[in-house]
Amino acid sequence: MISRNSNKGFSDREMERYFQENIAGQWFCGLALGENIPDHSDFDRFCQRLGSSRLMDIFSLVRDSLKGMGLIREVFM
């Protein structure tokens, strides 16, 4: 599934721990300080509901937007 491969190879449990320990990650995802962090089962349900095709579409939209703003560039052309 894309979520497991595109987020630095984090498992769902590692994603849960990342958000527990990383305030910048919480902020980026719109979580307020003290708000409950999604647990590993939430990530799995999210990916299952979206499916790999929609996750890839979301990833592509974010990537294209970041490239348009000049925040990332192509490494391999």
C-alpha atoms as an extended CHARMM CRD file, in Angstrom:
* protein
*
        77  EXT
         1         1  MET       CA              0.0000000000        0.0000000000        0.0000000000  PROA      1               0.0000000000
         2         2  ILE       CA              1.2760000000        3.4820000000       -0.7880000000  PROA      2               0.0000000000
         3         3  SER       CA              1.0950000000        4.8620000000        2.7440000000  PROA      3               0.0000000000
         4         4  ARG       CA              3.5330000000        2.2310000000        3.9040000000  PROA      4               0.0000000000
         5         5  ASN       CA              5.9680000000        2.9390000000        1.0890000000  PROA      5               0.0000000000
         6         6  SER       CA              5.7770000000        6.6780000000        0.5190000000  PROA      6               0.0000000000
         7         7  ASN       CA              6.2010000000        7.8700000000        4.1060000000  PROA      7               0.0000000000
         8         8  LYS       CA              9.8610000000        6.9140000000        4.5180000000  PROA      8               0.0000000000
         9         9  GLY       CA              8.8490000000        3.2640000000        4.8460000000  PROA      9               0.0000000000
        10        10  PHE       CA              7.1000000000        3.7710000000        8.1950000000  PROA      10              0.0000000000
        11        11  SER       CA              4.7190000000        1.0840000000        9.3670000000  PROA      11              0.0000000000
        12        12  ASP       CA              1.3390000000        2.1350000000       10.7500000000  PROA      12              0.0000000000
        13        13  ARG       CA              2.6920000000        1.7240000000       14.2940000000  PROA      13              0.0000000000
        14        14  GLU       CA              5.7680000000        3.8080000000       13.4330000000  PROA      14              0.0000000000
        15        15  MET       CA              3.4910000000        6.5210000000       12.0080000000  PROA      15              0.0000000000
        16        16  GLU       CA              1.5350000000        6.5240000000       15.2760000000  PROA      16              0.0000000000
        17        17  ARG       CA              4.7450000000        6.9350000000       17.2690000000  PROA      17              0.0000000000
        18        18  TYR       CA              6.0490000000        9.6030000000       14.8660000000  PROA      18              0.0000000000
        19        19  PHE       CA              2.9870000000       11.7660000000       15.4640000000  PROA      19              0.0000000000
        20        20  GLN       CA              3.1640000000       11.1750000000       19.2230000000  PROA      20              0.0000000000
        21        21  GLU       CA              6.7560000000       12.4440000000       19.2630000000  PROA      21              0.0000000000
        22        22  ASN       CA              6.7880000000       15.0620000000       16.4850000000  PROA      22              0.0000000000
        23        23  ILE       CA              4.9910000000       18.3550000000       17.1190000000  PROA      23              0.0000000000
        24        24  ALA       CA              5.8330000000       19.6220000000       13.6160000000  PROA      24              0.0000000000
        25        25  GLY       CA              4.1710000000       16.5480000000       12.1140000000  PROA      25              0.0000000000
        26        26  GLN       CA              1.0920000000       17.1460000000       14.2540000000  PROA      26              0.0000000000
        27        27  TRP       CA              0.9730000000       20.7960000000       13.1770000000  PROA      27              0.0000000000
        28        28  PHE       CA              1.3620000000       19.8820000000        9.4990000000  PROA      28              0.0000000000
        29        29  CYS       CA             -1.6290000000       17.5430000000        9.7630000000  PROA      29              0.0000000000
        30        30  GLY       CA             -3.7390000000       20.1070000000       11.5920000000  PROA      30              0.0000000000
        31        31  LEU       CA             -3.6970000000       18.3950000000       14.9770000000  PROA      31              0.0000000000
        32        32  ALA       CA             -3.8890000000       20.7140000000       17.9870000000  PROA      32              0.0000000000
        33        33  LEU       CA             -1.5700000000       20.2460000000       20.9620000000  PROA      33              0.0000000000
        34        34  GLY       CA             -3.1770000000       17.8000000000       23.3430000000  PROA      34              0.0000000000
        35        35  GLU       CA             -5.5000000000       16.4250000000       20.6660000000  PROA      35              0.0000000000
        36        36  ASN       CA             -5.6980000000       12.6600000000       20.4180000000  PROA      36              0.0000000000
        37        37  ILE       CA             -3.1980000000       11.2400000000       17.9320000000  PROA      37              0.0000000000
        38        38  PRO       CA             -4.5470000000        8.7020000000       15.4270000000  PROA      38              0.0000000000
        39        39  ASP       CA             -3.4400000000        5.1990000000       16.3140000000  PROA      39              0.0000000000
        40        40  HSD       CA             -2.0930000000        2.5420000000       13.9680000000  PROA      40              0.0000000000
        41        41  SER       CA             -5.5360000000        1.1170000000       13.2420000000  PROA      41              0.0000000000
        42        42  ASP       CA             -6.7470000000        4.5560000000       12.0720000000  PROA      42              0.0000000000
        43        43  PHE       CA             -3.9660000000        4.6970000000        9.4750000000  PROA      43              0.0000000000
        44        44  ASP       CA             -4.8110000000        1.2070000000        8.2550000000  PROA      44              0.0000000000
        45        45  ARG       CA             -8.5400000000        1.9810000000        7.9700000000  PROA      45              0.0000000000
        46        46  PHE       CA             -7.7620000000        5.2280000000        6.1430000000  PROA      46              0.0000000000
        47        47  CYS       CA             -5.6120000000        3.4380000000        3.5660000000  PROA      47              0.0000000000
        48        48  GLN       CA             -8.1070000000        0.6300000000        3.1320000000  PROA      48              0.0000000000
        49        49  ARG       CA            -10.9880000000        3.0600000000        2.5600000000  PROA      49              0.0000000000
        50        50  LEU       CA             -9.0980000000        5.1550000000        0.0260000000  PROA      50              0.0000000000
        51        51  GLY       CA             -7.4010000000        2.3640000000       -1.8700000000  PROA      51              0.0000000000
        52        52  SER       CA             -4.0130000000        2.5420000000       -3.5310000000  PROA      52              0.0000000000
        53        53  SER       CA             -5.2480000000        4.3670000000       -6.6440000000  PROA      53              0.0000000000
        54        54  ARG       CA             -6.7010000000        7.2860000000       -4.6910000000  PROA      54              0.0000000000
        55        55  LEU       CA             -3.6500000000        7.4430000000       -2.4230000000  PROA      55              0.0000000000
        56        56  MET       CA             -1.4570000000        7.6980000000       -5.5130000000  PROA      56              0.0000000000
        57        57  ASP       CA             -3.7120000000       10.4770000000       -6.8710000000  PROA      57              0.0000000000
        58        58  ILE       CA             -3.3870000000       12.4110000000       -3.5930000000  PROA      58              0.0000000000
        59        59  PHE       CA              0.3830000000       11.9140000000       -3.5650000000  PROA      59              0.0000000000
        60        60  SER       CA              0.6260000000       13.1680000000       -7.1580000000  PROA      60              0.0000000000
        61        61  LEU       CA             -1.4860000000       16.2610000000       -6.4160000000  PROA      61              0.0000000000
        62        62  VAL       CA              0.6410000000       17.1680000000       -3.4000000000  PROA      62              0.0000000000
        63        63  ARG       CA              3.8710000000       16.5240000000       -5.3110000000  PROA      63              0.0000000000
        64        64  ASP       CA              2.7430000000       18.6320000000       -8.2780000000  PROA      64              0.0000000000
        65        65  SER       CA              1.6430000000       21.4480000000       -5.9840000000  PROA      65              0.0000000000
        66        66  LEU       CA              4.9820000000       21.4590000000       -4.1570000000  PROA      66              0.0000000000
        67        67  LYS       CA              6.8470000000       21.4360000000       -7.4790000000  PROA      67              0.0000000000
        68        68  GLY       CA              4.6930000000       24.3500000000       -8.6980000000  PROA      68              0.0000000000
        69        69  MET       CA              5.6620000000       26.3560000000       -5.6050000000  PROA      69              0.0000000000
        70        70  GLY       CA              9.3340000000       25.5730000000       -6.1940000000  PROA      70              0.0000000000
        71        71  LEU       CA              9.6310000000       23.6410000000       -2.9260000000  PROA      71              0.0000000000
        72        72  ILE       CA             10.7580000000       20.4030000000       -4.5750000000  PROA      72              0.0000000000
        73        73  ARG       CA             12.2620000000       19.5060000000       -7.9310000000  PROA      73              0.0000000000
        74        74  GLU       CA             12.8430000000       16.4400000000      -10.0610000000  PROA      74              0.0000000000
        75        75  VAL       CA             15.9960000000       14.5760000000       -9.0700000000  PROA      75              0.0000000000
        76        76  PHE       CA             15.9780000000       12.1000000000      -11.9410000000  PROA      76              0.0000000000
        77        77  MET       CA             14.9500000000       13.3150000000      -15.3580000000  PROA      77              0.0000000000
